[in-house]
């Protein structure tokens, strides 16, 4: 019973991260594109005049899609047309099971590993489950009985299958170095130091493998410059052209769920996962009486700096819109000022007297925070690249996949195998 509750709690935590990221990523995508294109971005939707800088727009989108007409083409295959978005969403929400988001947490003297399922074939599980997403894409394109949708489904299947080969080969060099398919072992191995000072992260020992894997991930996510299955200028909207309402929302949500999962994989495989460079768990626990107060002081200083920036912006843009939007920077300044005050008041609890249990909890929170921070960085990176690089032509996409990435992945694997055998 205890094991079941622990597993459900870990599943709930990961789902909360992934699904909680969705509205924030949609907002960040819109605001980032506006920033890159030198415009304001969404800031009109409001609840009682409160706009939160555009954060109300995802709420408006959900309400719109919930009540939008669920249209289905007359010649569509009813069962497969309905099933396709659910397949894609189900695949997106099951891949995370083997990704460790921390080392362990100590509860009632028991060490609970922070991974839902620590499979000894973790990498194979990820690749196997992720490859099933192509079925939903092809099924949605074909079942819609629309030539543009069908073309989008064909493009997607060719693209995903082509780049999955390079993606798998790019990971094999990493598996040779760490001698394990288990993601927890790979993350633990990245906690070592090369030559006594350089973290043994995957990106350090496999730089070419990282570049190949990241490029393949972009292609698997159908994001610019690899968004050929959804090329609006060529095939209107691709495989989901005939979908509306919540069925379209499932396709849309699955894209961002996959983006979060991809960011988790990049962080886990190539950037140490939950590992903090030069601060292993024993160091975090031993120096918690010093690190915890220091962290609170840094939090207070950063909060004060951000709040002052918002107050300056509120003063500079006073009267810009002539409505509640003029007050939002000042309100955000008050929020960060409250965060800074809370951090300073926490020093009154004497965190330097933290005991062994508190030190262990502090180490766990720091490691989970490091993992989430890396995931946030890669999510932003995906958004940044999307609004920076133009779309490839389809022949360029296939040429890159088969004539450039596949030979490089094979060469990387052979060189890695030779070096590992020699060393």
N, C-alpha and C positions, 0 to 999 in steps of 0.2 A: 504493500500500500504506500509506504514512504517513497519507494522508488518511482511509483506511478505519479505521485504528487510532485516529486522533484522534476520529473520529465515534463509534466504539464506546465510547471512553472517556467522551465527553460523555453519550452515552445511558446508560451505566452510572451516571454520577454523578447524573443527574436521576432515574433509577429508584430509586437508593439513597435519595435525599431523599424521594421520594414514598412508596415502600414502607416506608421507615424511619419515616416520620411515622405510619403506620397504627396500630401498637400504642400509640404514645405518645398519639395523638389519642383512641383508644378509652379509654385510661386517664384522660386529661384530661377527657373528656366525663363519665365516671362520677364522678370526684372533684369536678369543677366543679358538677355537679348536686347532689351531696351537700353541698357547701359552701353553695350557694344555698338548699337546703332544710334546712340546719342538721342534718345527719346525718354519719355517719362515711364511708360509701361502702365500696367493696370493699377488704377487707384480710384475707381468710381464706385464700385459696389460697396454698400455699407449696411450695417445693422445699427439702427438708431443713430445714424450719423457717424458711427465708428468704422473706419476703413482699415486701420492697422497697416497702412502702406501697401495695400493690395492683397493682404492675407485673407480678406473676406471673399475674394474672387473664387478660390477653390470651393468654398461653401456654396456659393451661388451656382457653380458648375455642377456640383453634386445634386442640388435641388432641381436644376434644369434637366439633367439627364434622368433623374428619377421619374419626372412627370412628362418627359418627352414621349411622343408616340413611338411605339415599338413596331416599326414598319418592317415587313418582310416581302421581298420580291415574289411575284406570283409564280415564277418558274423555279424558285429556289428549292433545294432539297431540304425539307423542313427539319428533319432530325439532325443531319450533319451541320446545317446552317446554325442551329441552336447550340450544338455541342462544341463547335470550334472555339469560341471565346472562353468557355469553361475549361477546355483542355489547356489552353495557353496560361490561364490564371493558375490552374492547379499545378502545372509544372513550375511556374514562378515561385509558388509558395511551399514547395517541397524540397527545393535544392539546398536550402540553408541548413538542413538537419545535421550535416557533418562538419559545419564550420565552427571552430572553437572561438568564443568571444571573450574568453578569459582563461586563467589557469584553473583555479578552484576557489570555492568559498567555504569557510569553516563555520558549520552550524551544529551546535550541540556536540562538539568534538568530532564530527564527521566531515571529511573532505569531499565536497560535492564538485565533480568536474563540470566546468561551464561549457558543455557541448551537449547537444541533444542526443546524438548517436555517434559514439566514437568508433566508427567502423574501421577495420583494418584495410578496407578497399575504398577509403574516402574519396580519393581522386577519381576512381572509376565510377563511383556513385554519382558524383557531380557531372561528369561527362555524359554518363548514360541518361540521367534525368533531363539534363539540359538539351540533349539531342531530340527529346520527344516533342519539344516546342514546335518543331517544323511541321508536325502533323496538324496542329491547330491552324497554322498559317495556310498550309496547302488546302486543308479541308474548308476553311472559310472562303478562300479564293475560288475554289471549284464549286462549292455548294451554292454560292450566290448567283450563279447563272448569269455572270456578267464578264465580258471579255477583258475589261481592264482589271477586274478583280482576279480573274484567272491568270492573267499575265503577271500580276503582282505575286500570286502564290507560286508560280513557276520560278520567277526571279528569286524569291525567298528561299525556295528549296535548293536551287543551284548554289546560291551564295552561302547558305548556312552549311551545306555539306562540304563545299570547297574549303571553307575556312576552319571547319572543325578538324580537318586533317592536320593543318598547320598548328592549330591550337594544342592538339594532343601531343604532337611531336615536340613542340616548344616546352612542354612540361616534363618530357622524359629525361632531359638533362638534369632538371631539378631533382627528379626521383633518383637518378643515379648518385647524386651528391649526398642526399640525405637518407638514401637506402630505405625508403618507406613510402607506402601509399597512404598512410594514416596522417591526416592533417595535423593532429595534435603533435605527432612526432616531428613533422616538418617545422612547425612553429617553435617547438622546444629546441630543435637544432639551430634555429636562427638566433637563439639567445647567446651563442658562443661568440668569441671575438677572434678575428684574424689578426695575427701579429700583435696581439695584445691590446689593440685599440679600435679596429674596424669591425663593426657589427657584421656577422656572417649572414646578412640578409640575402634573399634570393636574387635581388637586383644586383648585388655585388658579385656573387659567384656565377650568375647567369644573366649578364646584361643583354645579350642578344636574345636569349629566351624570353626575357621580360618584354622587349620591344615586339617580338613576334606574337607573344600571347596577348599583349594589350591591343595590337592591331587586329588580331582575330576576334577579340572581344567586341571591338567597335563594329565589326562586320556581323557578329552574331546578334548584337543588339539592334541592328538596322538603324544606326544613328549616323548622321553626317560624319565623314564624307561617304558613308556606305549605306545610305538610306534608299537604295535603288528599288526595293520592294514597295516603297511608299512614295516614289518619285512623282510629286504633284504635277510637275511640268511635263511629264511624259504619260503617266497612267492615272491621272486625276487624284487618287488616294490609295491605290494599290489594293491589297487583299481585303481590307476592311471598308471598301467603298460603300457597300450596300448595307452596312450596319448602322443602327441608330440606338438611342436610349441607353439602357444599361448594358446591352451587349457590346456596343461600341466602347462604353466605359470600361468594361473588362479588358478589352484589347489595350486601351490607353493605360489602365492601371498596371497591367502585366508588363508593359514596357518599362515603367518606372520601378516596379518590383525587381525586374531583371537587372536594371541599372544598379540598384542597391546591392543585389547579390554579386554582380560583377565587381563592384567596388570592394565588397567583403573578400572575394577571392584574390584580387590583386593585393590587398593588404595582408591577407593570410599567407599567400604563397611567396610573395616577393618583398614585403616590407615588414616582416617580423610578426605579423598578427598583433597579439596583445603585448608583445615584448616591448619594453621601454629601453632604448639604447643606454648601456652602462649603468642601468638600474635594475638588476635582477630582483626577483621577489625577496630573497633574504636581505638584500640591502634596503629595500623599501620598508621591510618590517623592522629592521634594526635601527633605522634612522627616522622612523615615523614621528617620534617626538620633536624632531627638527623640521622634517619635511612638511608635516601637516600645518603648523603655524605659518611656515613660509608660504605655503600654497594659499592660505587664507589672506595673507598680506598682499600677495600678487593679485588675487582675485579682487580685493578691495581697490588696489591701484588701477587695475584695468577697468573696473566698473566706473571709477571716478573719471578716468580719461574718456571712456565712451559717452558717459552722461554729459560731460562738458562739451564734447563734440556735437551731441544732439541739441544742447541748449544754444550753442553758437549757431547751429543751422536754423533753429526756431527763430532766433533773433534776425538772422539774415533774410529768411523767407517770409517774414511776418506780412500778412495781407496778400500773399501770392495767389491763393485760390479764392479767398473770400468766404470760406466755409470751414467745416470742422477739420479739414486736412491741414489747415495752418497750425492747429494745436497739437498734431500728432508727434512731431519731433520733440516738443517739450514734454509730452506724456512719456515718450520712450526714454527721455533723459531722466525723468522721475523714477522709472522702472529700474534703470541701471544704477541710479543713485541708491535705491533701496537694496539692490544686490550688494553694492559696496558696503552699505551700512550693516547688512546682515552678516557679511564676512568679518567685519570689524567686531561686531557684537559677539560673534562666535569665539573670539579670542578670550572672552570672559569665562568660557567653559574650561579654560586651562587645557587646551589640546596637547600641550607638551607633556602632560601626565598620562597620556594614553597608555593603556595596558596591552598585554599580548594579544587579547582578542580584538581590541580596537586596532592594533597595528596590522593584524591579519586582514581585517575588513578594509582598512585604508589601502593596503597593497592590492586587494581585489578591485576596489573602486578605481584605483589609478590604472590598473591594467585594462579593465573594461573601458575606461575613458580613453585610453590610448588607442584601443581598437576602434572605438566609435569615431574618434578624431581622424584617424586615417581613412575611414569609410567616407566621412564628410568631405575630406580633401579630394578623393577620387570622384565622388559624385559631382563636385564642382568642376573637376577637370573634364569630365564627360560633357557637361553643359558648355564649358568654355570652348572646347574643340568644335562642338556642333555649330556654334554661331561664329566660327572663325574660318573654317575650311569649306570650300565649295564641293559640290557633289561630283563624284567620278562618273565617267561614262561606263556603261556596262562592260564593254570590252576591256577597259582599263582595270575594272574590278577583277575580272577573271584573269587577266594577265598578271596582276599583282599577286593573286592568290596562288596560281599554279606555276608561274615562271620565275617568281622572285621569292615568295615566302616559303614555299615547299622546299626548294633547293637549300635555302638558308637554314631552315629547320633541320633538314637531314644533316647538313654540314655541322651545325651546332651539336647535334646528338653524337656524331662520330667523334668530333674533337673532344667533347666532354668525356665520352667513354674512354678514349685513349689516355687523357690526363688522369682520370680516376684510376685506371689500371696501372699507370706508372707510379702514381703517388701512393 
